[in-house]
């Protein structure tokens, strides 16, 4: 039962991400539309200035809508991965996955990550035999946690690297955040055993 509870926790945590992002991005799109409506109602701008303003904000809205679409697709992939996971008779599908692209995709999912004010260093990463969605999800969770739990007195410093060994690849993700208290470490990592 504890294993099932842990599995449910991980699944709900992973599935929440894309849908929370969709909600946040939708809200941001609504704010952009509100700004345009206010400017159209304003008498302070000439028609030419209003048109420039609208064009600028339509570009921002298009960007937000593209991000909403990406998150919806990511959520769909996660749901499909959960369904695959529950199909006992189906072997875990592994394919060749570009780890660099998996990290890039995962970073796009993390709304809390502000790349402009943080130092993010990613070594060139290999193509590995893995389950694509699971690999992206692991990266997303680790990057998201680094962003959420960064030290309040310093910008985030995050590095992602990889070493090859006889048994495969070992990924290293290091940040300068607040860390995990010792009493919680076994609880955090226990679900992966």
C-alpha positions as protocol buffer text, in pm:
chain_id: "A"
residue {
  index: 1
  type: UNK
  ca { x: 0 y: 0 z: 0 }
}
residue {
  index: 2
  type: UNK
  ca { x: 288 y: 241 z: 77 }
}
residue {
  index: 3
  type: UNK
  ca { x: 430 y: 175 z: -269 }
}
residue {
  index: 4
  type: UNK
  ca { x: 92 y: 251 z: -427 }
}
residue {
  index: 5
  type: UNK
  ca { x: 63 y: 574 z: -224 }
}
residue {
  index: 6
  type: UNK
  ca { x: 412 y: 678 z: -332 }
}
residue {
  index: 7
  type: UNK
  ca { x: 332 y: 597 z: -695 }
}
residue {
  index: 8
  type: UNK
  ca { x: 10 y: 801 z: -675 }
}
residue {
  index: 9
  type: UNK
  ca { x: 202 y: 1093 z: -525 }
}
residue {
  index: 10
  type: UNK
  ca { x: 463 y: 1087 z: -803 }
}
residue {
  index: 11
  type: UNK
  ca { x: 201 y: 1055 z: -1077 }
}
residue {
  index: 12
  type: UNK
  ca { x: -15 y: 1336 z: -943 }
}
residue {
  index: 13
  type: UNK
  ca { x: 292 y: 1557 z: -899 }
}
residue {
  index: 14
  type: UNK
  ca { x: 406 y: 1491 z: -1256 }
}
residue {
  index: 15
  type: UNK
  ca { x: 64 y: 1537 z: -1412 }
}
residue {
  index: 16
  type: UNK
  ca { x: -5 y: 1862 z: -1227 }
}
residue {
  index: 17
  type: UNK
  ca { x: 288 y: 2042 z: -1393 }
}
residue {
  index: 18
  type: UNK
  ca { x: 162 y: 2079 z: -1750 }
}
residue {
  index: 19
  type: UNK
  ca { x: -192 y: 2157 z: -1638 }
}
residue {
  index: 20
  type: UNK
  ca { x: -78 y: 2419 z: -1387 }
}
residue {
  index: 21
  type: UNK
  ca { x: 130 y: 2573 z: -1665 }
}
residue {
  index: 22
  type: UNK
  ca { x: -173 y: 2578 z: -1896 }
}
residue {
  index: 23
  type: UNK
  ca { x: -373 y: 2759 z: -1627 }
}
residue {
  index: 24
  type: UNK
  ca { x: -97 y: 3013 z: -1566 }
}
residue {
  index: 25
  type: UNK
  ca { x: -38 y: 3074 z: -1937 }
}
residue {
  index: 26
  type: UNK
  ca { x: -413 y: 3112 z: -1999 }
}
residue {
  index: 27
  type: UNK
  ca { x: -427 y: 3372 z: -1724 }
}
residue {
  index: 28
  type: UNK
  ca { x: -134 y: 3558 z: -1877 }
}
residue {
  index: 29
  type: UNK
  ca { x: -308 y: 3549 z: -2217 }
}
residue {
  index: 30
  type: UNK
  ca { x: -619 y: 3695 z: -2058 }
}
residue {
  index: 31
  type: UNK
  ca { x: -414 y: 3981 z: -1912 }
}
residue {
  index: 32
  type: UNK
  ca { x: -267 y: 4056 z: -2255 }
}
residue {
  index: 33
  type: UNK
  ca { x: -617 y: 4066 z: -2408 }
}
residue {
  index: 34
  type: UNK
  ca { x: -733 y: 4295 z: -2126 }
}
residue {
  index: 35
  type: UNK
  ca { x: -441 y: 4533 z: -2196 }
}
residue {
  index: 36
  type: UNK
  ca { x: -536 y: 4548 z: -2564 }
}
residue {
  index: 37
  type: UNK
  ca { x: -901 y: 4620 z: -2483 }
}
residue {
  index: 38
  type: UNK
  ca { x: -800 y: 4898 z: -2244 }
}
residue {
  index: 39
  type: UNK
  ca { x: -575 y: 5056 z: -2505 }
}
residue {
  index: 40
  type: UNK
  ca { x: -846 y: 5037 z: -2770 }
}
residue {
  index: 41
  type: UNK
  ca { x: -1082 y: 5218 z: -2534 }
}
residue {
  index: 42
  type: UNK
  ca { x: -821 y: 5480 z: -2448 }
}
residue {
  index: 43
  type: UNK
  ca { x: -829 y: 5820 z: -2616 }
}
residue {
  index: 44
  type: UNK
  ca { x: -460 y: 5889 z: -2545 }
}
residue {
  index: 45
  type: UNK
  ca { x: -316 y: 5702 z: -2845 }
}
residue {
  index: 46
  type: UNK
  ca { x: -344 y: 5778 z: -3214 }
}
residue {
  index: 47
  type: UNK
  ca { x: -483 y: 5499 z: -3435 }
}
residue {
  index: 48
  type: UNK
  ca { x: -130 y: 5423 z: -3560 }
}
residue {
  index: 49
  type: UNK
  ca { x: 7 y: 5388 z: -3204 }
}
residue {
  index: 50
  type: UNK
  ca { x: -288 y: 5165 z: -3111 }
}
residue {
  index: 51
  type: UNK
  ca { x: -212 y: 4939 z: -3408 }
}
residue {
  index: 52
  type: UNK
  ca { x: 154 y: 4910 z: -3302 }
}
residue {
  index: 53
  type: UNK
  ca { x: 47 y: 4831 z: -2947 }
}
residue {
  index: 54
  type: UNK
  ca { x: -195 y: 4565 z: -3066 }
}
residue {
  index: 55
  type: UNK
  ca { x: 65 y: 4401 z: -3293 }
}
residue {
  index: 56
  type: UNK
  ca { x: 312 y: 4387 z: -3005 }
}
residue {
  index: 57
  type: UNK
  ca { x: 62 y: 4223 z: -2770 }
}
residue {
  index: 58
  type: UNK
  ca { x: -73 y: 3983 z: -3033 }
}
residue {
  index: 59
  type: UNK
  ca { x: 282 y: 3847 z: -3069 }
}
residue {
  index: 60
  type: UNK
  ca { x: 296 y: 3792 z: -2693 }
}
residue {
  index: 61
  type: UNK
  ca { x: -44 y: 3620 z: -2699 }
}
residue {
  index: 62
  type: UNK
  ca { x: 65 y: 3393 z: -2987 }
}
residue {
  index: 63
  type: UNK
  ca { x: 374 y: 3295 z: -2786 }
}
residue {
  index: 64
  type: UNK
  ca { x: 161 y: 3216 z: -2480 }
}
residue {
  index: 65
  type: UNK
  ca { x: -86 y: 3013 z: -2690 }
}
residue {
  index: 66
  type: UNK
  ca { x: 203 y: 2813 z: -2842 }
}
residue {
  index: 67
  type: UNK
  ca { x: 328 y: 2738 z: -2490 }
}
residue {
  index: 68
  type: UNK
  ca { x: -25 y: 2632 z: -2386 }
}
residue {
  index: 69
  type: UNK
  ca { x: -38 y: 2396 z: -2684 }
}
residue {
  index: 70
  type: UNK
  ca { x: 304 y: 2250 z: -2594 }
}
residue {
  index: 71
  type: UNK
  ca { x: 196 y: 2193 z: -2233 }
}
residue {
  index: 72
  type: UNK
  ca { x: -129 y: 2029 z: -2347 }
}
residue {
  index: 73
  type: UNK
  ca { x: 76 y: 1796 z: -2569 }
}
residue {
  index: 74
  type: UNK
  ca { x: 314 y: 1724 z: -2279 }
}
residue {
  index: 75
  type: UNK
  ca { x: 19 y: 1646 z: -2051 }
}
residue {
  index: 76
  type: UNK
  ca { x: -120 y: 1412 z: -2315 }
}
residue {
  index: 77
  type: UNK
  ca { x: 216 y: 1233 z: -2337 }
}
residue {
  index: 78
  type: UNK
  ca { x: 226 y: 1196 z: -1958 }
}
residue {
  index: 79
  type: UNK
  ca { x: -124 y: 1050 z: -1950 }
}
residue {
  index: 80
  type: UNK
  ca { x: -25 y: 808 z: -2226 }
}
residue {
  index: 81
  type: UNK
  ca { x: 286 y: 713 z: -2028 }
}
residue {
  index: 82
  type: UNK
  ca { x: 73 y: 645 z: -1719 }
}
residue {
  index: 83
  type: UNK
  ca { x: -159 y: 427 z: -1927 }
}
residue {
  index: 84
  type: UNK
  ca { x: 142 y: 242 z: -2069 }
}
residue {
  index: 85
  type: UNK
  ca { x: 280 y: 198 z: -1718 }
}
residue {
  index: 86
  type: UNK
  ca { x: -46 y: 38 z: -1601 }
}
residue {
  index: 87
  type: UNK
  ca { x: -52 y: -210 z: -1886 }
}
residue {
  index: 88
  type: UNK
  ca { x: 126 y: -498 z: -1717 }
}
residue {
  index: 89
  type: UNK
  ca { x: 147 y: -708 z: -2031 }
}
residue {
  index: 90
  type: UNK
  ca { x: 331 y: -439 z: -2225 }
}
residue {
  index: 91
  type: UNK
  ca { x: 708 y: -420 z: -2195 }
}
residue {
  index: 92
  type: UNK
  ca { x: 855 y: -80 z: -2114 }
}
residue {
  index: 93
  type: UNK
  ca { x: 927 y: 87 z: -2446 }
}
residue {
  index: 94
  type: UNK
  ca { x: 1275 y: 229 z: -2478 }
}
residue {
  index: 95
  type: UNK
  ca { x: 1399 y: 419 z: -2777 }
}
residue {
  index: 96
  type: UNK
  ca { x: 1704 y: 626 z: -2857 }
}
residue {
  index: 97
  type: UNK
  ca { x: 1647 y: 962 z: -2691 }
}
residue {
  index: 98
  type: UNK
  ca { x: 1852 y: 1278 z: -2731 }
}
residue {
  index: 99
  type: UNK
  ca { x: 1916 y: 1371 z: -2365 }
}
residue {
  index: 100
  type: UNK
  ca { x: 2002 y: 1730 z: -2465 }
}
residue {
  index: 101
  type: UNK
  ca { x: 1656 y: 1769 z: -2620 }
}
residue {
  index: 102
  type: UNK
  ca { x: 1495 y: 1599 z: -2319 }
}
residue {
  index: 103
  type: UNK
  ca { x: 1656 y: 1860 z: -2089 }
}
residue {
  index: 104
  type: UNK
  ca { x: 1552 y: 2142 z: -2322 }
}
residue {
  index: 105
  type: UNK
  ca { x: 1191 y: 2017 z: -2327 }
}
residue {
  index: 106
  type: UNK
  ca { x: 1191 y: 1975 z: -1949 }
}
residue {
  index: 107
  type: UNK
  ca { x: 1322 y: 2329 z: -1898 }
}
residue {
  index: 108
  type: UNK
  ca { x: 1034 y: 2459 z: -2112 }
}
residue {
  index: 109
  type: UNK
  ca { x: 791 y: 2294 z: -1870 }
}
residue {
  index: 110
  type: UNK
  ca { x: 933 y: 2470 z: -1565 }
}
residue {
  index: 111
  type: UNK
  ca { x: 752 y: 2801 z: -1522 }
}
residue {
  index: 112
  type: UNK
  ca { x: 952 y: 2892 z: -1209 }
}
residue {
  index: 113
  type: UNK
  ca { x: 1279 y: 2889 z: -1403 }
}
residue {
  index: 114
  type: UNK
  ca { x: 1402 y: 3238 z: -1492 }
}
residue {
  index: 115
  type: UNK
  ca { x: 1704 y: 3179 z: -1714 }
}
residue {
  index: 116
  type: UNK
  ca { x: 1792 y: 3549 z: -1729 }
}
residue {
  index: 117
  type: UNK
  ca { x: 1867 y: 3585 z: -1357 }
}
residue {
  index: 118
  type: UNK
  ca { x: 2018 y: 3241 z: -1298 }
}
residue {
  index: 119
  type: UNK
  ca { x: 2327 y: 3056 z: -1413 }
}
residue {
  index: 120
  type: UNK
  ca { x: 2240 y: 2738 z: -1601 }
}
residue {
  index: 121
  type: UNK
  ca { x: 2520 y: 2528 z: -1743 }
}
residue {
  index: 122
  type: UNK
  ca { x: 2444 y: 2218 z: -1950 }
}
residue {
  index: 123
  type: UNK
  ca { x: 2724 y: 2002 z: -2085 }
}
residue {
  index: 124
  type: UNK
  ca { x: 2666 y: 1836 z: -2422 }
}
residue {
  index: 125
  type: UNK
  ca { x: 2455 y: 1531 z: -2341 }
}
residue {
  index: 126
  type: UNK
  ca { x: 2443 y: 1196 z: -2524 }
}
residue {
  index: 127
  type: UNK
  ca { x: 2176 y: 1003 z: -2705 }
}
residue {
  index: 128
  type: UNK
  ca { x: 2065 y: 728 z: -2467 }
}
residue {
  index: 129
  type: UNK
  ca { x: 1839 y: 425 z: -2474 }
}
residue {
  index: 130
  type: UNK
  ca { x: 1550 y: 524 z: -2246 }
}
residue {
  index: 131
  type: UNK
  ca { x: 1180 y: 588 z: -2214 }
}
residue {
  index: 132
  type: UNK
  ca { x: 1154 y: 942 z: -2355 }
}
residue {
  index: 133
  type: UNK
  ca { x: 866 y: 1066 z: -2138 }
}
residue {
  index: 134
  type: UNK
  ca { x: 1018 y: 925 z: -1820 }
}
residue {
  index: 135
  type: UNK
  ca { x: 1356 y: 1083 z: -1895 }
}
residue {
  index: 136
  type: UNK
  ca { x: 1195 y: 1422 z: -1964 }
}
residue {
  index: 137
  type: UNK
  ca { x: 989 y: 1389 z: -1647 }
}
residue {
  index: 138
  type: UNK
  ca { x: 1292 y: 1314 z: -1431 }
}
residue {
  index: 139
  type: UNK
  ca { x: 1473 y: 1618 z: -1569 }
}
residue {
  index: 140
  type: UNK
  ca { x: 1161 y: 1833 z: -1526 }
}
residue {
  index: 141
  type: UNK
  ca { x: 1117 y: 1730 z: -1163 }
}
residue {
  index: 142
  type: UNK
  ca { x: 1481 y: 1790 z: -1073 }
}
residue {
  index: 143
  type: UNK
  ca { x: 1501 y: 2126 z: -1256 }
}
residue {
  index: 144
  type: UNK
  ca { x: 1166 y: 2235 z: -1112 }
}
residue {
  index: 145
  type: UNK
  ca { x: 1274 y: 2147 z: -760 }
}
residue {
  index: 146
  type: UNK
  ca { x: 1602 y: 2336 z: -809 }
}
residue {
  index: 147
  type: UNK
  ca { x: 1405 y: 2645 z: -915 }
}
residue {
  index: 148
  type: UNK
  ca { x: 1141 y: 2613 z: -641 }
}
residue {
  index: 149
  type: UNK
  ca { x: 1387 y: 2551 z: -360 }
}
residue {
  index: 150
  type: UNK
  ca { x: 1663 y: 2790 z: -455 }
}
residue {
  index: 151
  type: UNK
  ca { x: 1841 y: 2972 z: -177 }
}
residue {
  index: 152
  type: UNK
  ca { x: 1662 y: 3302 z: -105 }
}
residue {
  index: 153
  type: UNK
  ca { x: 1987 y: 3499 z: -79 }
}
residue {
  index: 154
  type: UNK
  ca { x: 2152 y: 3403 z: -408 }
}
residue {
  index: 155
  type: UNK
  ca { x: 2060 y: 3338 z: -772 }
}
residue {
  index: 156
  type: UNK
  ca { x: 2019 y: 2979 z: -880 }
}
residue {
  index: 157
  type: UNK
  ca { x: 2324 y: 2803 z: -1017 }
}
residue {
  index: 158
  type: UNK
  ca { x: 2232 y: 2479 z: -1196 }
}
residue {
  index: 159
  type: UNK
  ca { x: 2459 y: 2241 z: -1384 }
}
residue {
  index: 160
  type: UNK
  ca { x: 2370 y: 1927 z: -1577 }
}
residue {
  index: 161
  type: UNK
  ca { x: 2638 y: 1687 z: -1693 }
}
residue {
  index: 162
  type: UNK
  ca { x: 2683 y: 1322 z: -1777 }
}
residue {
  index: 163
  type: UNK
  ca { x: 2953 y: 1055 z: -1750 }
}
residue {
  index: 164
  type: UNK
  ca { x: 2974 y: 727 z: -1938 }
}
residue {
  index: 165
  type: UNK
  ca { x: 3062 y: 408 z: -1753 }
}
residue {
  index: 166
  type: UNK
  ca { x: 3064 y: 39 z: -1836 }
}
residue {
  index: 167
  type: UNK
  ca { x: 2701 y: 10 z: -1727 }
}
residue {
  index: 168
  type: UNK
  ca { x: 2566 y: 311 z: -1917 }
}
residue {
  index: 169
  type: UNK
  ca { x: 2536 y: 681 z: -1847 }
}
residue {
  index: 170
  type: UNK
  ca { x: 2522 y: 863 z: -1514 }
}
residue {
  index: 171
  type: UNK
  ca { x: 2362 y: 1206 z: -1516 }
}
residue {
  index: 172
  type: UNK
  ca { x: 2467 y: 1468 z: -1263 }
}
residue {
  index: 173
  type: UNK
  ca { x: 2235 y: 1753 z: -1175 }
}
residue {
  index: 174
  type: UNK
  ca { x: 2373 y: 1998 z: -922 }
}
residue {
  index: 175
  type: UNK
  ca { x: 2228 y: 2320 z: -782 }
}
residue {
  index: 176
  type: UNK
  ca { x: 2309 y: 2563 z: -503 }
}
residue {
  index: 177
  type: UNK
  ca { x: 1965 y: 2551 z: -340 }
}
residue {
  index: 178
  type: UNK
  ca { x: 1858 y: 2496 z: 17 }
}
residue {
  index: 179
  type: UNK
  ca { x: 1903 y: 2117 z: -1 }
}
residue {
  index: 180
  type: UNK
  ca { x: 1697 y: 1834 z: 146 }
}
residue {
  index: 181
  type: UNK
  ca { x: 1695 y: 1802 z: 526 }
}
residue {
  index: 182
  type: UNK
  ca { x: 1864 y: 1479 z: 638 }
}
residue {
  index: 183
  type: UNK
  ca { x: 1547 y: 1349 z: 806 }
}
residue {
  index: 184
  type: UNK
  ca { x: 1356 y: 1370 z: 473 }
}
residue {
  index: 185
  type: UNK
  ca { x: 1618 y: 1218 z: 243 }
}
residue {
  index: 186
  type: UNK
  ca { x: 1513 y: 855 z: 286 }
}
residue {
  index: 187
  type: UNK
  ca { x: 1148 y: 951 z: 227 }
}
residue {
  index: 188
  type: UNK
  ca { x: 1230 y: 1142 z: -91 }
}
residue {
  index: 189
  type: UNK
  ca { x: 1449 y: 876 z: -251 }
}
residue {
  index: 190
  type: UNK
  ca { x: 1263 y: 573 z: -113 }
}
residue {
  index: 191
  type: UNK
  ca { x: 995 y: 583 z: -383 }
}
residue {
  index: 192
  type: UNK
  ca { x: 1256 y: 515 z: -652 }
}
residue {
  index: 193
  type: UNK
  ca { x: 1378 y: 188 z: -499 }
}
